[in-house]
Amino acid sequence: MCERLYQTSDRRVLRCTFPPGVGHERHFHPAHFGYALTGGTMKLVSADGERTATIETGSSYSSEGVAWHEVVNVGDTTVTYLIFEELSGE
């Protein structure tokens, strides 16, 4: 689902592509910025609970990090986005 496009010791860029019905098992993210190349509807499950998010093409978000979450595309369009992660010497 996620392809590493670029990585250094302090940052990483991923392109994540989720066709309808496809998800990503439990994983975490350090602080990051996300940008939607193509939008759709995703279900997210985390320690905060479960929610459904409608992602608009061209939208963006930022996060201080996610301890864990799971995602699945519950819509009928392929969702593709870029994630720019801040790493701490991985």
C-alpha positions in Angstrom: 0.0 0.0 0.0 2.8 2.5 0.9 5.8 2.9 -1.3 8.9 4.7 0.1 9.7 7.5 -2.4 12.6 9.1 -0.4 14.3 8.7 2.9 17.2 10.3 4.8 18.2 9.9 8.5 15.6 12.6 9.5 12.8 12.4 7.0 10.8 10.0 4.8 8.3 10.5 2.0 5.7 7.7 1.3 3.0 7.4 -1.4 0.1 5.3 -0.1 -2.5 3.9 -2.5 -5.7 2.3 -1.3 -8.1 0.8 -3.9 -11.7 0.3 -2.6 -11.7 -2.4 0.2 -8.0 -2.2 0.8 -6.5 -1.2 4.1 -3.4 -1.2 6.2 -3.0 -3.2 9.4 -2.1 -1.6 12.7 0.9 0.7 12.4 2.3 4.0 13.8 3.5 7.3 12.4 6.0 9.9 13.8 5.1 13.6 13.3 4.0 14.0 9.7 2.2 16.0 7.0 -0.2 14.4 4.6 -1.5 15.5 1.1 -4.3 13.7 -0.8 -3.5 13.1 -4.5 -6.9 11.5 -4.9 -9.7 11.5 -2.3 -12.3 9.1 -1.1 -13.7 7.6 2.1 -11.5 5.9 4.7 -12.4 4.2 8.0 -9.8 4.8 10.7 -9.5 2.9 14.0 -7.2 4.1 16.8 -7.0 4.4 20.6 -9.4 7.3 20.2 -12.1 5.0 18.6 -13.4 4.5 15.1 -14.3 7.1 12.6 -15.0 7.5 8.9 -13.3 10.4 7.1 -14.1 11.8 3.7 -10.9 12.9 2.1 -11.0 15.6 -0.6 -8.5 15.5 -3.5 -5.9 18.2 -2.8 -6.6 18.4 1.0 -3.9 18.2 3.5 -3.4 17.6 7.3 -0.6 17.5 9.8 -0.1 15.4 12.9 2.2 15.3 15.9 2.3 11.5 15.5 0.0 8.5 15.9 0.8 5.8 18.5 -1.2 3.3 16.3 -4.0 3.2 13.9 -5.6 1.0 11.3 -7.2 2.2 8.0 -9.3 0.8 5.2 -10.8 2.4 2.1 -14.6 2.0 2.6 -15.5 4.1 -0.5 -15.7 3.3 -4.2 -12.7 5.3 -5.4 -8.9 4.7 -5.0 -7.4 7.0 -2.3 -3.8 8.0 -2.9 -1.8 10.4 -0.7 1.7 11.4 0.2 3.0 11.3 3.8 6.0 13.4 4.8 7.4 12.0 8.0 9.9 13.5 10.5 12.2 10.8 11.7 14.5 10.9 14.7 17.6 9.2 13.6 16.0 5.9 12.5 
